[in-house]
């Protein structure tokens, strides 16, 4: 196996205080997060005939003490896939990332996902844009979300696969998230970005990256936006849906350049709290992006259940409460990249739990794949 490019930061003493009222699975209170360290995977690292990159989702498989990391490659470099890996960290250091295997997702007919150039859309092919992955706490199978492709009429979806990525079923999701030819429904490349099992393992939370057209405009440096975060049971029945307010973009782009802010992943804490990663990208004059990444605790208690509201723009509702837990620009990292994955990890040797984040480098030489390990205090 080719060696991975590894770099460790001597940041074990960096601590980030979180809200003491936020809680953790099994109701253990979170008092803070301490950054253990960082590892990176080299740009376009070759592994078992594939090119590693675009890692936009991560989750811990407790049964095998391994991690699953999916690539959002739209089957353009290699077919849609995920990797199983080992992360070597304890409470004092994060020392290594080792890739162990690669697995390819399959469609209902057993074939691998094609890229757009080779897709037979009239026969039901999907073009993958897989942005999130979770290990089923009941049996170790996998659930993953894809953003679809509005330009060619492909709806976003959530699918269930076995441990090797073979298709099992598709989770029904609300039709309001479908794409359309009109300015209704999901925006292109801005839909199913976050997925998390509830703490009891009986339901799932599904997070949109950006607002539906009918819910209002996207975030800018001057104003925020709103997205829908939905709780569904394993058969697709909506158990609740809540409005989550996104912050304005944290800085301004160069003239004529782009900037956005959206939800890049979610992670359930307990029955009513979900961690939400807001990730902003701001383009400078040279076309290079600066990322602003913040983690918030969303609390649905007292919020309006908006599942029956077809549009939020101009409507009256109570959004979910939110509290800033972590600003990655304030913890001493040499750079903050495009964080798109977050997962609870195993308990450390001191009995405390861990948490891991991962960035999507977009196979871009101006970005990095960084993996961050934290101790949960």
TIGU-225360 format. One record per residue: x, y, z of N, C-alpha, C in turn. Coordinates in pm, whole numbers, plus 50000, padded with zeros to 5 digits. Layout:
NUDO     nx     ny     nz    cax    cay    caz     cx     cy     cz
NUDO      X      Y      Z      X      Y      Z      X      Y      Z
...
***
This chain:
NUDO     nx     ny     nz    cax    cay    caz     cx     cy     cz
NUDO  50084  49882  50000  50000  50000  50000  50088  50124  50000
NUDO  50062  50220  49910  50144  50340  49906  50135  50416  50036
NUDO  50244  50475  50080  50240  50550  50206  50156  50675  50191
NUDO  50089  50711  50297  50012  50835  50300  50102  50948  50346
NUDO  50076  51065  50290  50146  51183  50338  50089  51218  50474
NUDO  50175  51223  50572  50128  51246  50708  50192  51371  50767
NUDO  50112  51446  50836  50165  51560  50909  50088  51574  51039
NUDO  50160  51592  51146  50094  51604  51277  50119  51742  51333
NUDO  50024  51795  51402  50037  51927  51463  50053  51911  51613
NUDO  50140  51989  51667  50157  51986  51813  50055  52080  51875
NUDO  49930  52038  51862  49821  52123  51908  49740  52056  52017
NUDO  49801  51959  52084  49724  51882  52181  49672  51968  52295
NUDO  49734  52083  52313  49690  52165  52426  49582  52264  52388
NUDO  49549  52272  52258  49449  52370  52216  49311  52326  52262
NUDO  49241  52410  52329  49107  52375  52378  49006  52475  52327
NUDO  48889  52426  52292  48781  52512  52248  48662  52488  52340
NUDO  48619  52591  52408  48508  52574  52500  48376  52570  52425
NUDO  48291  52478  52464  48158  52465  52407  48055  52500  52514
NUDO  47935  52514  52473  47828  52541  52567  47810  52425  52664
NUDO  47809  52454  52791  47795  52349  52891  47657  52285  52887
NUDO  47560  52355  52825  47426  52297  52823  47405  52204  52705
NUDO  47500  52201  52610  47489  52103  52502  47515  51965  52559
NUDO  47451  51866  52501  47470  51731  52553  47508  51636  52443
NUDO  47541  51515  52482  47604  51415  52398  47515  51292  52398
NUDO  47535  51200  52303  47461  51074  52315  47475  51016  52456
NUDO  47371  50958  52505  47362  50904  52641  47360  51017  52745
NUDO  47336  51142  52697  47314  51257  52784  47436  51298  52867
NUDO  47555  51252  52828  47675  51302  52895  47700  51445  52849
NUDO  47719  51539  52940  47732  51680  52899  47865  51707  52830
NUDO  47863  51795  52731  47985  51842  52666  48028  51971  52733
NUDO  48148  51971  52789  48203  52092  52849  48298  52163  52753
NUDO  48353  52090  52655  48445  52151  52561  48501  52049  52464
NUDO  48574  52098  52366  48648  52014  52273  48794  52054  52277
NUDO  48881  51956  52285  49025  51983  52280  49081  51921  52153
NUDO  49144  52004  52072  49202  51954  51948  49322  51866  51980
NUDO  49315  51740  51938  49427  51647  51958  49532  51668  51850
NUDO  49489  51679  51724  49585  51699  51617  49522  51684  51481
NUDO  49606  51696  51381  49565  51692  51240  49652  51594  51163
NUDO  49589  51524  51069  49659  51446  50969  49608  51487  50832
NUDO  49691  51469  50731  49649  51499  50594  49676  51380  50503
NUDO  49593  51369  50401  49615  51271  50295  49663  51348  50173
NUDO  49766  51297  50110  49828  51368  49999  49732  51388  49883
NUDO  49752  51495  49809  49671  51525  49692  49674  51409  49593
NUDO  49555  51365  49554  49539  51259  49454  49621  51135  49488
NUDO  49621  51101  49617  49691  50982  49664  49637  50858  49592
NUDO  49722  50780  49525  49673  50656  49462  49649  50548  49567
NUDO  49542  50473  49547  49513  50362  49638  49429  50257  49566
NUDO  49484  50139  49552  49415  50025  49492  49345  50062  49361
NUDO  49416  50132  49276  49363  50167  49146  49271  50286  49142
NUDO  49257  50355  49254  49172  50474  49258  49254  50595  49300
NUDO  49195  50712  49282  49255  50837  49325  49177  50888  49445
NUDO  49246  50906  49556  49180  50949  49679  49161  51100  49676
NUDO  49044  51144  49712  49014  51287  49717  48865  51308  49725
NUDO  48825  51434  49742  48684  51466  49750  48614  51402  49867
NUDO  48684  51384  49979  48627  51311  50093  48531  51402  50168
NUDO  48403  51384  50140  48303  51478  50191  48214  51418  50299
NUDO  48243  51296  50343  48167  51236  50452  48251  51136  50526
NUDO  48228  51124  50656  48304  51030  50738  48214  50979  50850
NUDO  48232  50853  50888  48161  50799  51003  48241  50685  51063
NUDO  48221  50663  51191  48294  50560  51264  48213  50431  51270
NUDO  48276  50320  51234  48215  50188  51241  48268  50120  51366
NUDO  48191  50124  51474  48238  50074  51603  48263  49924  51600
NUDO  48184  49850  51523  48197  49704  51521  48332  49660  51469
NUDO  48389  49735  51374  48518  49699  51316  48629  49793  51358
NUDO  48597  49891  51442  48693  49993  51486  48762  50056  51365
NUDO  48682  50089  51264  48735  50152  51143  48645  50269  51105
NUDO  48689  50341  51005  48617  50459  50958  48579  50441  50812
NUDO  48461  50490  50776  48423  50496  50635  48431  50642  50590
NUDO  48487  50662  50473  48505  50797  50418  48464  50792  50272
NUDO  48358  50865  50236  48312  50860  50097  48367  50976  50016
NUDO  48383  50951  49887  48429  51053  49793  48310  51106  49715
NUDO  48307  51237  49692  48200  51294  49611  48236  51301  49463
NUDO  48338  51226  49423  48369  51208  49282  48243  51160  49209
NUDO  48201  51231  49108  48079  51195  49035  48107  51087  48931
NUDO  48184  50989  48971  48228  50880  48883  48305  50933  48762
NUDO  48369  51048  48779  48447  51107  48670  48592  51061  48672
NUDO  48649  51045  48791  48787  50996  48803  48785  50845  48821
NUDO  48705  50800  48916  48677  50657  48939  48530  50645  48976
NUDO  48471  50528  48965  48330  50513  49004  48306  50555  49150
NUDO  48183  50599  49177  48145  50645  49311  48186  50540  49415
NUDO  48247  50583  49524  48314  50490  49614  48328  50546  49755
NUDO  48368  50455  49844  48408  50496  49978  48527  50412  50020
NUDO  48598  50462  50118  48718  50397  50170  48694  50357  50315
NUDO  48756  50247  50354  48764  50213  50496  48906  50241  50542
NUDO  48916  50301  50659  49047  50348  50706  49059  50327  50856
NUDO  49182  50334  50903  49213  50333  51046  49274  50468  51081
NUDO  49224  50530  51185  49281  50655  51236  49350  50623  51368
NUDO  49478  50652  51377  49555  50623  51498  49568  50750  51581
NUDO  49485  50760  51683  49497  50873  51775  49458  50829  51914
NUDO  49513  50901  52011  49471  50885  52150  49457  51025  52207
NUDO  49453  51037  52337  49430  51169  52396  49551  51261  52384
NUDO  49666  51208  52346  49788  51290  52339  49833  51324  52198
NUDO  49797  51242  52098  49847  51267  51963  49761  51196  51859
NUDO  49761  51253  51740  49699  51193  51621  49816  51159  51530
NUDO  49848  51030  51519  49976  50991  51457  49968  50939  51315
NUDO  49853  50887  51271  49852  50827  51137  49711  50805  51086
NUDO  49701  50805  50954  49580  50763  50882  49622  50653  50787
NUDO  49556  50540  50792  49590  50427  50705  49466  50383  50628
NUDO  49472  50388  50497  49362  50338  50415  49373  50186  50407
NUDO  49261  50118  50426  49260  49972  50429  49193  49908  50309
NUDO  49089  49971  50255  49017  49912  50142  48934  50019  50073
NUDO  48895  49990  49949  48805  50078  49873  48686  49994  49828
NUDO  48568  50054  49828  48444  49986  49792  48363  50078  49702
NUDO  48293  50019  49605  48217  50097  49508  48068  50083  49535
NUDO  47999  50196  49534  47854  50195  49547  47791  50138  49421
NUDO  47678  50070  49437  47607  50017  49322  47464  50069  49316
NUDO  47411  50069  49195  47272  50105  49170  47182  49983  49194
NUDO  47050  50003  49187  46959  49890  49211  46983  49769  49121
NUDO  47032  49791  48998  47056  49678  48908  47192  49612  48930
NUDO  47266  49658  49029  47395  49599  49061  47513  49664  48992
NUDO  47488  49757  48900  47596  49824  48829  47651  49939  48912
NUDO  47774  49975  48883  47833  50092  48948  47772  50219  48888
NUDO  47779  50328  48964  47723  50453  48916  47808  50506  48798
NUDO  47743  50548  48690  47816  50606  48577  47837  50756  48596
NUDO  47927  50812  48518  47935  50958  48513  47831  51010  48414
NUDO  47817  51140  48408  47710  51199  48326  47725  51162  48178
NUDO  47849  51155  48131  47872  51127  47990  47825  50987  47951
NUDO  47824  50894  48046  47790  50755  48014  47658  50711  48076
NUDO  47588  50800  48144  47463  50763  48209  47350  50746  48107
NUDO  47269  50646  48129  47149  50624  48048  47029  50668  48132
NUDO  47004  50797  48125  46904  50855  48213  46765  50801  48183
NUDO  46739  50769  48058  46608  50717  48022  46584  50576  48075
NUDO  46689  50511  48121  46678  50376  48177  46691  50376  48330
NUDO  46695  50495  48387  46695  50504  48532  46829  50522  48598
NUDO  46935  50541  48520  47066  50565  48580  47064  50693  48663
NUDO  47138  50691  48771  47163  50810  48851  47309  50852  48835
NUDO  47332  50981  48831  47468  51032  48832  47499  51070  48977
NUDO  47600  51011  49038  47621  51031  49181  47684  51166  49214
NUDO  47641  51220  49324  47710  51334  49387  47696  51311  49537
NUDO  47765  51209  49585  47747  51159  49721  47822  51248  49820
NUDO  47747  51306  49912  47803  51407  50001  47804  51367  50148
NUDO  47741  51256  50183  47730  51221  50324  47711  51071  50337
NUDO  47766  51014  50443  47756  50870  50465  47747  50842  50614
NUDO  47664  50741  50651  47652  50702  50790  47647  50550  50802
NUDO  47707  50501  50912  47703  50359  50946  47578  50334  51029
NUDO  47499  50235  50989  47377  50202  51060  47414  50141  51197
NUDO  47370  50201  51307  47407  50149  51439  47345  50013  51470
NUDO  47245  49972  51393  47181  49845  51420  47255  49726  51359
NUDO  47308  49743  51237  47369  49628  51171  47496  49658  51092
NUDO  47545  49783  51097  47669  49817  51029  47655  49841  50880
NUDO  47532  49837  50827  47512  49872  50687  47531  50023  50670
NUDO  47517  50073  50548  47550  50212  50518  47431  50287  50460
NUDO  47420  50412  50494  47322  50502  50436  47398  50622  50380
NUDO  47359  50668  50263  47431  50779  50202  47336  50870  50124
NUDO  47376  50995  50112  47294  51094  50043  47365  51151  49924
NUDO  47288  51174  49815  47342  51233  49693  47260  51356  49657
NUDO  47327  51455  49601  47261  51582  49571  47185  51582  49439
NUDO  47194  51475  49361  47124  51474  49234  47189  51569  49134
NUDO  47114  51606  49032  47166  51697  48930  47048  51769  48868
NUDO  47025  51891  48911  46910  51966  48863  46917  51993  48714
NUDO  47037  52007  48660  47052  52043  48519  46997  51936  48426
NUDO  46998  51810  48473  46947  51702  48389  46825  51634  48453
NUDO  46766  51699  48553  46642  51651  48610  46655  51536  48708
NUDO  46772  51515  48768  46791  51408  48864  46767  51459  49006
NUDO  46676  51395  49078  46642  51437  49213  46750  51392  49312
NUDO  46766  51464  49422  46854  51414  49529  46792  51288  49589
NUDO  46877  51207  49651  46825  51083  49711  46907  51041  49831
NUDO  46846  50954  49913  46914  50885  50022  46897  50736  49997
NUDO  47008  50663  50001  47002  50520  49974  47067  50439  50086
NUDO  47024  50317  50097  47072  50222  50196  47152  50115  50123
NUDO  47272  50084  50173  47360  49986  50109  47414  49892  50215
NUDO  47465  49777  50171  47530  49688  50267  47669  49739  50300
NUDO  47742  49666  50380  47872  49714  50427  47972  49736  50313
NUDO  47950  49672  50198  48040  49687  50085  47990  49786  49982
NUDO  47876  49850  50007  47825  49951  49916  47720  49902  49818
NUDO  47680  49774  49829  47580  49720  49737  47440  49770  49777
NUDO  47364  49812  49677  47233  49873  49696  47137  49781  49771
NUDO  47066  49837  49868  46960  49766  49938  46823  49830  49915
NUDO  46815  49962  49928  46686  50030  49913  46709  50180  49901
NUDO  46601  50251  49867  46602  50397  49861  46504  50450  49965
NUDO  46547  50545  50044  46461  50604  50146  46369  50708  50082
NUDO  46238  50694  50095  46148  50799  50045  46176  50932  50116
NUDO  46185  51039  50040  46209  51172  50097  46102  51267  50045
NUDO  46074  51375  50116  45966  51466  50077  45983  51520  49935
NUDO  45873  51527  49861  45878  51572  49722  45920  51718  49710
NUDO  45907  51794  49818  45949  51935  49814  46098  51949  49782
NUDO  46176  51842  49806  46320  51848  49780  46356  51811  49636
NUDO  46259  51768  49557  46287  51732  49419  46327  51854  49338
NUDO  46394  51830  49227  46429  51939  49136  46315  51959  49038
NUDO  46313  52074  48974  46209  52104  48875  46267  52196  48769
NUDO  46189  52218  48665  46231  52310  48559  46206  52454  48598
NUDO  46124  52474  48699  46093  52608  48749  46174  52634  48875
NUDO  46168  52754  48925  46242  52788  49046  46164  52746  49169
NUDO  46152  52614  49183  46087  52550  49296  46170  52427  49330
NUDO  46180  52397  49459  46254  52279  49500  46401  52306  49522
NUDO  46483  52201  49508  46626  52211  49538  46702  52287  49431
NUDO  46797  52365  49477  46891  52428  49386  46997  52325  49343
NUDO  47059  52350  49229  47160  52256  49182  47281  52253  49275
NUDO  47324  52132  49311  47443  52111  49394  47429  52174  49532
NUDO  47306  52187  49581  47283  52249  49712  47170  52179  49787
NUDO  47170  52046  49783  47058  51977  49847  47104  51887  49960
NUDO  47100  51753  49945  47125  51663  50057  47274  51658  50090
NUDO  47312  51739  50186  47453  51751  50226  47480  51688  50362
NUDO  47376  51672  50443  47396  51622  50579  47302  51508  50612
NUDO  47354  51409  50686  47276  51293  50726  47330  51244  50859
NUDO  47241  51206  50950  47286  51153  51078  47178  51068  51140
NUDO  47217  50955  51196  47122  50878  51274  47092  50951  51404
NUDO  46965  50948  51444  46930  50998  51576  47001  50915  51682
NUDO  47011  50967  51801  47090  50900  51905  47032  50765  51944
NUDO  46902  50743  51918  46844  50612  51948  46856  50514  51832
NUDO  46907  50560  51718  46928  50474  51602  46801  50437  51527
NUDO  46686  50490  51567  46560  50450  51505  46515  50544  51394
NUDO  46577  50659  51381  46539  50756  51280  46664  50829  51231
NUDO  46645  50908  51125  46757  50981  51066  46723  51128  51053
NUDO  46826  51210  51067  46816  51352  51038  46876  51376  50899
NUDO  46809  51458  50820  46852  51490  50684  46865  51640  50670
NUDO  46983  51688  50632  47008  51830  50625  47031  51880  50483
NUDO  46963  51988  50448  46985  52056  50320  47106  52148  50331
NUDO  47179  52161  50221  47292  52254  50220  47245  52398  50212
NUDO  47143  52425  50133  47099  52563  50109  46947  52567  50099
NUDO  46895  52686  50093  46751  52708  50091  46688  52654  49963
NUDO  46567  52597  49975  46486  52572  49858  46453  52706  49792
NUDO  46428  52701  49663  46394  52827  49595  46280  52899  49665
NUDO  46175  52826  49703  46058  52890  49760  46078  52934  49905
NUDO  46192  52897  49963  46217  52934  50102  46297  53063  50117
NUDO  46349  53116  50007  46420  53243  50015  46555  53238  49948
NUDO  46627  53349  49947  46756  53359  49877  46869  53291  49954
NUDO  46980  53273  49885  47100  53217  49946  47168  53319  50037
NUDO  47256  53272  50123  47331  53361  50212  47430  53445  50132
NUDO  47450  53567  50177  47549  53659  50121  47623  53722  50238
NUDO  47727  53805  50212  47791  53876  50324  47697  53971  50397
NUDO  47585  54005  50336  47493  54102  50396  47373  54039  50466
NUDO  47340  53915  50432  47225  53853  50498  47240  53701  50500
NUDO  47175  53641  50597  47178  53496  50608  47074  53429  50521
NUDO  47046  53305  50552  46949  53227  50475  46884  53127  50569
NUDO  46808  53034  50514  46740  52934  50595  46737  52801  50521
NUDO  46758  52692  50593  46747  52559  50534  46652  52474  50617
NUDO  46607  52366  50558  46521  52271  50628  46605  52152  50675
NUDO  46586  52116  50801  46648  51997  50858  46535  51907  50904
NUDO  46533  51784  50851  46417  51696  50861  46453  51569  50935
NUDO  46361  51522  51019  46378  51393  51085  46279  51293  51024
NUDO  46332  51178  50979  46250  51076  50916  46271  50942  50985
NUDO  46166  50859  50984  46188  50724  51033  46248  50640  50921
NUDO  46276  50515  50949  46347  50430  50853  46263  50396  50730
NUDO  46134  50425  50735  46048  50403  50618  46026  50532  50540
NUDO  46082  50643  50587  46069  50770  50517  45959  50860  50569
NUDO  45886  50819  50673  45785  50906  50729  45850  51024  50800
NUDO  45802  51145  50771  45858  51265  50833  45808  51275  50976
NUDO  45900  51277  51070  45867  51288  51212  45873  51432  51259
NUDO  45938  51516  51183  45948  51658  51216  46040  51727  51118
NUDO  46016  51853  51096  46102  51932  51006  46113  52073  51063
NUDO  46235  52127  51060  46261  52253  51129  46343  52346  51042
NUDO  46319  52475  51060  46395  52577  50989  46522  52609  51068
NUDO  46633  52605  50998  46762  52638  51060  46817  52761  50989
NUDO  46848  52864  51067  46896  52991  51011  47047  52987  50989
NUDO  47089  53010  50866  47232  53013  50830  47284  53156  50846
NUDO  47407  53167  50893  47469  53298  50912  47505  53363  50778
NUDO  47518  53496  50774  47575  53560  50655  47717  53511  50630
NUDO  47763  53521  50507  47900  53482  50473  47996  53570  50553
NUDO  48101  53509  50610  48185  53578  50709  48279  53682  50649
NUDO  48303  53680  50518  48388  53782  50456  48339  53806  50314
NUDO  48398  53906  50250  48351  53943  50116  48447  53890  50008
NUDO  48392  53845  49897  48479  53801  49787  48538  53919  49712
NUDO  48637  53891  49629  48691  53994  49541  48583  54034  49439
NUDO  48593  54152  49383  48493  54196  49285  48475  54093  49173
NUDO  48350  54059  49147  48321  53964  49041  48341  53818  49079
NUDO  48380  53792  49203  48403  53655  49247  48287  53607  49336
NUDO  48293  53480  49377  48181  53418  49445  48204  53402  49595
NUDO  48094  53390  49667  48099  53360  49811  47968  53295  49850
NUDO  47974  53196  49938  47851  53133  49984  47871  53081  50126
NUDO  47761  53043  50188  47764  52977  50317  47648  52879  50322
NUDO  47677  52758  50367  47571  52657  50372  47606  52549  50472
NUDO  47512  52456  50489  47530  52344  50580  47607  52234  50508
NUDO  47722  52194  50562  47801  52090  50496  47790  51954  50564
NUDO  47736  51947  50686  47710  51818  50752  47636  51844  50881
NUDO  47570  51740  50930  47500  51746  51058  47536  51622  51139
NUDO  47517  51629  51270  47549  51517  51358  47457  51523  51480
NUDO  47374  51420  51496  47278  51419  51607  47349  51410  51741
NUDO  47299  51484  51837  47351  51482  51974  47257  51404  52064
NUDO  47130  51441  52060  47029  51369  52138  46896  51384  52066
NUDO  46786  51368  52135  46656  51367  52071  46617  51500  52010
NUDO  46676  51610  52056  46632  51741  52007  46749  51832  51969
NUDO  46872  51786  51982  46988  51868  51946  47068  51802  51835
NUDO  47113  51884  51742  47193  51838  51628  47307  51937  51608
NUDO  47429  51886  51593  47540  51972  51555  47530  52002  51406
NUDO  47550  52126  51370  47540  52170  51231  47671  52237  51191
NUDO  47733  52188  51085  47855  52249  51033  47816  52350  50925
NUDO  47848  52477  50950  47831  52579  50847  47967  52604  50783
NUDO  47971  52589  50652  48097  52602  50579  48082  52708  50469
NUDO  48159  52814  50478  48155  52921  50380  48280  52915  50293
NUDO  48263  52943  50165  48376  52955  50073  48375  53093  50010
NUDO  48486  53164  50019  48496  53302  49971  48613  53310  49874
NUDO  48584  53352  49751  48683  53351  49643  48758  53484  49636
NUDO  48892  53476  49625  48970  53598  49610  48994  53628  49461
NUDO  49071  53732  49434  49090  53775  49296  49160  53672  49210
NUDO  49237  53582  49274  49309  53479  49200  49229  53351  49184
NUDO  49105  53352  49231  49021  53234  49220  49043  53132  49331
NUDO  49119  53167  49433  49145  53078  49547  49044  53108  49657
NUDO  48995  53002  49721  48890  53017  49821  48948  53014  49963
NUDO  48892  53101  50045  48912  53096  50189  48788  53032  50250
NUDO  48810  52940  50343  48697  52872  50407  48678  52923  50549
NUDO  48554  52952  50583  48515  52985  50720  48426  52870  50768
NUDO  48466  52802  50872  48392  52684  50919  48357  52701  51066
NUDO  48229  52688  51095  48181  52699  51233  48083  52586  51261
NUDO  48086  52539  51383  47996  52432  51426  47898  52492  51528
NUDO  47769  52470  51500  47663  52520  51588  47585  52403  51647
NUDO  47527  52426  51762  47432  52331  51820  47292  52382  51790
NUDO  47217  52304  51714  47077  52335  51685  46989  52264  51786
NUDO  46888  52334  51836  46795  52277  51933  46653  52297  51880
NUDO  46579  52187  51861  46447  52196  51802  46336  52219  51904
NUDO  46368  52214  52032  46264  52236  52133  46205  52376  52118
NUDO  46075  52384  52103  46006  52511  52087  46000  52561  51945
NUDO  46064  52493  51849  46063  52536  51710  45937  52487  51639
NUDO  45897  52557  51535  45781  52519  51455  45814  52398  51368
NUDO  45724  52301  51366  45734  52191  51272  45681  52241  51138
NUDO  45770  52257  51040  45734  52324  50914  45706  52227  50801
NUDO  45690  52098  50828  45678  52001  50720  45558  52027  50630
NUDO  45452  52091  50682  45333  52118  50600  45339  52255  50534
NUDO  45447  52329  50552  45459  52463  50494  45533  52452  50361
NUDO  45466  52477  50249  45530  52461  50118  45637  52564  50090
NUDO  45631  52680  50155  45729  52786  50134  45751  52860  50266
NUDO  45876  52898  50289  45908  52971  50412  45920  53121  50389
NUDO  45946  53161  50266  45959  53304  50237  45828  53375  50270
NUDO  45833  53470  50360  45715  53546  50398  45625  53478  50498
NUDO  45660  53355  50539  45575  53281  50633  45615  53310  50777
NUDO  45522  53284  50868  45548  53301  51011  45581  53166  51073
NUDO  45695  53155  51137  45736  53031  51203  45846  53063  51303
NUDO  45870  52969  51393  45978  52983  51492  46091  52890  51449
NUDO  46207  52944  51414  46318  52857  51373  46379  52785  51492
NUDO  46456  52684  51465  46531  52616  51571  46631  52712  51633
NUDO  46651  52698  51762  46755  52778  51828  46892  52725  51790
NUDO  46991  52810  51794  47128  52767  51762  47225  52839  51854
NUDO  47337  52772  51878  47442  52828  51963  47577  52793  51902
NUDO  47664  52891  51889  47798  52866  51835  47878  52781  51933
NUDO  47930  52669  51882  48012  52581  51964  48159  52590  51930
NUDO  48190  52607  51803  48329  52597  51760  48352  52679  51635
NUDO  48453  52764  51638  48498  52838  51521  48638  52787  51487
NUDO  48650  52714  51376  48777  52650  51345  48888  52749  51315
NUDO  48855  52872  51289  48959  52972  51264  49024  53021  51393
NUDO  48974  52975  51506  49024  53025  51635  49088  52918  51721
NUDO  49134  52808  51658  49192  52700  51739  49337  52673  51703
NUDO  49401  52762  51628  49543  52750  51604  49585  52668  51483
NUDO  49492  52628  51398  49528  52553  51278  49600  52644  51179
NUDO  49699  52591  51106  49767  52672  51005  49675  52708  50889
NUDO  49573  52627  50865  49473  52659  50764  49347  52583  50798
NUDO  49236  52636  50752  49107  52569  50763  49058  52542  50623
NUDO  49039  52416  50590  48995  52384  50456  48844  52357  50455
NUDO  48800  52289  50352  48659  52273  50317  48598  52158  50399
NUDO  48574  52181  50528  48523  52076  50616  48382  52035  50574
NUDO  48366  51906  50543  48236  51856  50498  48191  51731  50573
NUDO  48272  51678  50664  48234  51559  50737  48260  51575  50885
NUDO  48172  51516  50968  48191  51518  51113  48130  51391  51170
NUDO  48198  51332  51266  48152  51205  51323  48196  51193  51467
NUDO  48112  51129  51549  48158  51084  51679  48259  50973  51658
NUDO  48357  50963  51747  48457  50859  51740  48454  50772  51864
NUDO  48550  50682  51878  48553  50592  51994  48596  50664  52121
NUDO  48577  50598  52230  48625  50653  52357  48778  50645  52361
NUDO  48836  50747  52419  48980  50751  52437  49018  50669  52560
NUDO  49148  50652  52580  49193  50570  52693  49158  50632  52828
NUDO  49127  50762  52829  49087  50827  52954  48937  50820  52978
NUDO  48865  50751  52890  48722  50733  52907  48636  50836  52837
NUDO  48698  50942  52785  48622  51045  52715  48600  51006  52568
NUDO  48495  51059  52509  48466  51033  52370  48550  51123  52280
NUDO  48554  51087  52152  48628  51168  52055  48536  51209  51942
NUDO  48579  51304  51864  48505  51356  51750  48604  51385  51639
NUDO  48566  51357  51515  48656  51372  51401  48587  51453  51291
NUDO  48664  51538  51224  48616  51612  51107  48708  51585  50989
NUDO  48653  51600  50867  48732  51577  50746  48696  51681  50641
NUDO  48794  51718  50558  48771  51818  50454  48771  51754  50316
NUDO  48697  51816  50226  48689  51777  50086  48781  51868  50006
NUDO  48886  51809  49945  48983  51891  49872  48944  51916  49727
NUDO  48832  51860  49683  48785  51878  49546  48889  51838  49441
NUDO  48984  51750  49481  49093  51708  49391  49170  51830  49339
NUDO  49181  51931  49422  49236  52060  49384  49370  52083  49454
NUDO  49472  52117  49377  49606  52136  49434  49612  52255  49529
NUDO  49514  52343  49526  49514  52458  49615  49440  52429  49745
NUDO  49396  52304  49762  49329  52264  49885  49399  52142  49945
NUDO  49353  52101  50063  49411  51983  50129  49299  51896  50183
NUDO  49330  51767  50199  49243  51677  50274  49297  51671  50416
NUDO  49227  51737  50507  49270  51740  50646  49170  51663  50731
NUDO  49223  51587  50826  49142  51513  50921  49179  51562  51059
NUDO  49080  51606  51134  49101  51666  51266  49039  51577  51373
NUDO  49115  51548  51478  49065  51468  51589  49053  51554  51713
NUDO  48942  51541  51784  48916  51617  51905  48883  51525  52022
NUDO  48921  51566  52140  48875  51502  52262  48752  51577  52312
NUDO  48647  51502  52345  48526  51563  52397  48537  51569  52548
NUDO  48538  51689  52603  48558  51710  52746  48424  51704  52820
***
